[in-house]
């Protein structure tokens, strides 16, 4: 259940938010205490990731046998009983960790687990509804992860009343449309299995070409917004580095998009994973810009 692109995405998100939070707090933070909170936040975040991916694979076995037959349950390498044990452990661990930190952390973890469950599990099974499915992915990746993790770091490592840094708010505003684009693009290679099992994604409803154009439009607007508004909104960040980094990432996106063909499942999956690489890069661009400033 530890799909590399999602696990790396969670890890770089936590590390990037940690860097921004430390920069905003300033000096005087004990290194051992900071490392302690970073480590256990990573453990909690990755556990939530495994829970969400695992429960999705448990409820999508028949679809995965068409779209992703190499996944462990669909391939017959992992029984449903063992899969449920993994998911249960991955859900209980972050809740237990969050309970030691307070109400805010507990609420963030429970919210992420609840959204992941509602996305996959009947009767809600929100993945059947394109808009709701997209909002689930973007809501967890943008608001719950960015704001929840940053609030934890500032509360645990800063002085009382330390606010969420401007860089985190900018990241949240950027990741919201970015993760929305990821949510719709991820379904393009899976159209065959989704259509056969009446999962009416945007791709099933409108076609892969339309979804590709929509995803590129959303990502382009997000990058241009950060390049133009980011230097104005993120106090203390290096404005040139912030703008140049986002324009360079936008150029890389369009270079990758030149070879994206929705009719070619393998080729489009490679493009989709390049979009994830750009997601990883965002959690370097903003923290580095803040530190450089």
HUJOGI-V67614 format. One line per field, one symbol per residue. ss: DSSP state (A for helix, B for strand, O for the rest). psi: psi as a letter, one per 40 degrees, with the letter a starting at -180 (. if undefined). Layout:
# HUJOGI-V67614
ss=???
psi=???
This chain:
# HUJOGI-V67614
ss=OOOAAAAAAAAAAAAAAAAAAAAAAOOOOOAAAAAAAAAAAAAAAAAAAAAAAAAAAAAOAAAAAAAOOOOOOOOOOOOAAAAAAAAAAAAAAAAAAAAOOOAAAAAAAAAAAAAAAAAAOOOOOAAABAAAAAAAAAAAAAAAAAAAAAAAAAAAAOOOOOOOOAAAAAAAAAAAAAAAAAAAAOOAAAAAAAAAOOOBOAAAAAOAAAAAAAAAAAAAAAAAAAAAAAAAAOOOOOAAAAAAAAAAAAAAAAAAAOOOOOOOAAAAAAAAAAAAAAAAAAAAAAAAAAAAO
psi=eghddddddddddddddddddddddaiehhddddddddddddddddddddddddddddefdddddddgeeidddeeehiddddddddddddddddddddediddddddddddddddddddhiecgeeehddddddddddddcdddddddddddddddaihehihidddddddddddddddddddddedeeddddddffhgiddddeiddddddddddddddddddddddddddgheihddddddddddddddddddddehhdegddddddddddddddddddeddddddddd.
